[in-house]
Amino acid sequence: PPELLASTSSLNEFSTIEDFEKECALEMSPTYIQEFSLTHLTLPTLQSSIENYNQCKDPAFLLNTIRTVFSSIQALNESFKKESYHESTELDVSAVHKAYEMLLALEPQEAFAGPLLNATEIHLITLSSQVVKVDEVQQLVILMENPLLHKSQDLLRKLCQVLNALPPGSKEGLTGILAQYDHENFSRLTRVFCGFLGSHVHPSQSSESHLMEICKVIGIFFDAYKVIQGSSRPDKTSFQLSVFYCDELSKKLDFKKEYGNWQMARRLSKLPGYSTDKDSLCILDFPFLLDPASKVKVMHIDAVWQMRVEYQNAIVHQARVQQVQRIFEETEKSKKLNDGVKAAMCPFLVLEVRRDHLIRDTLSQIHLKEYDLKKPLKIKYVGGGELGLDMGGLQKEFFHMIVDSIFEPGYGMFTYIEESRTMWINGESFESLKEFELVGIVLGLAIYNGIILDIHFPQVIYKKLQGQTPSLEDLIGVQPSLGNSLKQLLEYEGDVEDTFCYTFQVSAMSYGKVCDRELIPNGAEVPVNNENREEFVHRYVKYLLVDSVAKQFDAFSAGFHKVCGGSALTLFCADELELLICGHHVLDFSDLVLAASYDDGYSAQHSTIKMFWNVFNEMTNHQKKALLMFVTGSDRVPLKGLSNLTFIIQKHGQDSDRLPTAMTCFNRLLLPEYTSPKRLKERLIVAIENSKGFGLT
């Protein structure tokens, strides 16, 4: 009928929403619905309708079907269901994709796109006044997949309002459907909402209610991501957390202001009778939206705030301590009190260590100055005429050497697992628990002061530091052979008891001898069968990754959190925490060339600089990492990557046989103006291969 062709109407043509809805209601009267449209869509019925249109060129039936189905809660919810309902979700998402592809390929496009967009808008308006039940969430996925909606800020806003109004059960149902998505479509749809969020971010952005609405919707996708990561899907490793990072948010967020808002909200939440509402949420309550480099900014703000508190406390107590000192200055206690006065007055954590007793002195100093741990760190070498003005370079080399010593297997606190090439806690170490606590403090100090460490822990260590429970997948990361054999046990389809002959008693090494450990009381008498094999694997994993190292890890974790126990640490997930501690393992040295700057007469076009980069490109990866260590004090890359690393090459005299030197505190290479590539290479290699030890940095 001719009147159906008038449905390309849009909201802009009407003065009120009510007028627009009345017009659409007239177009979709019961008579037309019964006579000229389908009551729901499947891919075959849509294909048939399109074929009929292509033959007769009369769009009436197809247009009315679009209006009927895409504006109706019941009709859309019944559409595109799978033929077999035994699967985890009834909705055939691939059919939805194909349907939109077919609809938007129709010609003339504007004749069909307009009604589809208008019907979608009417649908969202209707949903805004409805309670969406668990069995009605399929329609929301169909709406989210509409490519026209992705281009409409207004419709995306309406959709966010609908999604945020979902009751918990319906939200969980939607999460379940999203968790069935493949990697490509999950990432695509997530980026739609992250892009929508980014389009609303302005410079010096802080938390605003309309942003929180979008953040909460992306939170639904993040919940689905967590479901995927906790599943046995073989493709789950292809789902990366980075898909949630909002670049605009990372670039424009006012981190100091947001940190203040976040801390205020956290303090208010602890008050009696306080209830969380939308106004109390902050962007930092959605840390998955920020890349690791942005979270480091927050951690540094958190560190500065905590250090400032320590510094202010030291200054406040200065007058009192001096007054007490005057009272006792003529007594035998004067010297001992002077040491306390100096510690209270000093705004830094100063570790006074001897090179020849580095570990012993460090652990002793940390134990004595436990209340100063949140002050900025300074290293002072005593004895042996050691020189060093600590502008940051001494810190880097100090941590590098102490980590090498502590994690040496011969030291006995950690063992090296050849199969996974990782370090694991030695549950039979003869070292005291206090030393494990102090090692945790040392690692925390490195993070707190922005030092990247060369540590090879399996990721389960970082999960445990974040309070997560280890799983079989974590055991595979530590002991791949054992972990995979347990995985095969779970997947075995035959008789487990007859085939494997396991009991709830396992063998373990103890002080060089093989000993039996029962996972449950009388475990040697309990066979592992098809019914209890999951319990067996769970208890075995728990024994290996938790119970056998519980005392040592708890002490290590306690020490770590004494320094890094600030609220900002909660922003990081386990793999991001690993990046925070260890930096990037993979180095793209081409970024270093782009990051380099020059001083005192050098430029990118200078002949010596060109020779330097030619020599650099000829180096092995080991030599390149050694050069990075020589100049910056670390062979790891910070979270922002080499392209954001300060790397300065400064002219240091004319051509000579002198070796290049470095100021690690400023990431500055002092390079003589060599004229021979051969001499430059020889001198540079000698310098980087003989750079161990403390110098004037």
Secondary structure as GFF3:
##gff-version 3
##sequence-region A 1 697
A	DSSP	three_ten_helix	2	8	.	.	.	ID=ss1
A	DSSP	three_ten_helix	11	13	.	.	.	ID=ss2
A	DSSP	alpha_helix	17	27	.	.	.	ID=ss3
A	DSSP	alpha_helix	30	36	.	.	.	ID=ss4
A	DSSP	alpha_helix	43	56	.	.	.	ID=ss5
A	DSSP	alpha_helix	60	70	.	.	.	ID=ss6
A	DSSP	alpha_helix	73	77	.	.	.	ID=ss7
A	DSSP	alpha_helix	93	103	.	.	.	ID=ss8
A	DSSP	alpha_helix	109	127	.	.	.	ID=ss9
A	DSSP	three_ten_helix	134	136	.	.	.	ID=ss10
A	DSSP	alpha_helix	138	144	.	.	.	ID=ss11
A	DSSP	alpha_helix	147	150	.	.	.	ID=ss12
A	DSSP	alpha_helix	153	164	.	.	.	ID=ss13
A	DSSP	alpha_helix	168	178	.	.	.	ID=ss14
A	DSSP	alpha_helix	183	198	.	.	.	ID=ss15
A	DSSP	alpha_helix	209	229	.	.	.	ID=ss16
A	DSSP	three_ten_helix	236	238	.	.	.	ID=ss17
A	DSSP	three_ten_helix	241	244	.	.	.	ID=ss18
A	DSSP	alpha_helix	247	252	.	.	.	ID=ss19
A	DSSP	alpha_helix	255	269	.	.	.	ID=ss20
A	DSSP	three_ten_helix	278	280	.	.	.	ID=ss21
A	DSSP	three_ten_helix	283	285	.	.	.	ID=ss22
A	DSSP	three_ten_helix	287	289	.	.	.	ID=ss23
A	DSSP	alpha_helix	292	328	.	.	.	ID=ss24
A	DSSP	alpha_helix	334	345	.	.	.	ID=ss25
A	DSSP	beta_strand	349	353	.	.	.	ID=ss26
A	DSSP	three_ten_helix	355	357	.	.	.	ID=ss27
A	DSSP	alpha_helix	358	368	.	.	.	ID=ss28
A	DSSP	three_ten_helix	370	372	.	.	.	ID=ss29
A	DSSP	beta_strand	377	381	.	.	.	ID=ss30
A	DSSP	alpha_helix	393	406	.	.	.	ID=ss31
A	DSSP	three_ten_helix	409	411	.	.	.	ID=ss32
A	DSSP	beta_strand	414	417	.	.	.	ID=ss33
A	DSSP	beta_strand	422	425	.	.	.	ID=ss34
A	DSSP	alpha_helix	433	448	.	.	.	ID=ss35
A	DSSP	alpha_helix	459	465	.	.	.	ID=ss36
A	DSSP	alpha_helix	472	478	.	.	.	ID=ss37
A	DSSP	alpha_helix	480	491	.	.	.	ID=ss38
A	DSSP	alpha_helix	496	500	.	.	.	ID=ss39
A	DSSP	beta_strand	505	510	.	.	.	ID=ss40
A	DSSP	beta_strand	513	518	.	.	.	ID=ss41
A	DSSP	three_ten_helix	523	525	.	.	.	ID=ss42
A	DSSP	alpha_helix	533	545	.	.	.	ID=ss43
A	DSSP	three_ten_helix	547	549	.	.	.	ID=ss44
A	DSSP	alpha_helix	550	564	.	.	.	ID=ss45
A	DSSP	three_ten_helix	567	571	.	.	.	ID=ss46
A	DSSP	alpha_helix	574	582	.	.	.	ID=ss47
A	DSSP	alpha_helix	590	595	.	.	.	ID=ss48
A	DSSP	beta_strand	596	599	.	.	.	ID=ss49
A	DSSP	alpha_helix	607	618	.	.	.	ID=ss50
A	DSSP	alpha_helix	621	632	.	.	.	ID=ss51
A	DSSP	three_ten_helix	642	644	.	.	.	ID=ss52
A	DSSP	beta_strand	647	651	.	.	.	ID=ss53
A	DSSP	beta_strand	661	663	.	.	.	ID=ss54
A	DSSP	three_ten_helix	664	666	.	.	.	ID=ss55
A	DSSP	beta_strand	668	671	.	.	.	ID=ss56
A	DSSP	alpha_helix	677	689	.	.	.	ID=ss57
###
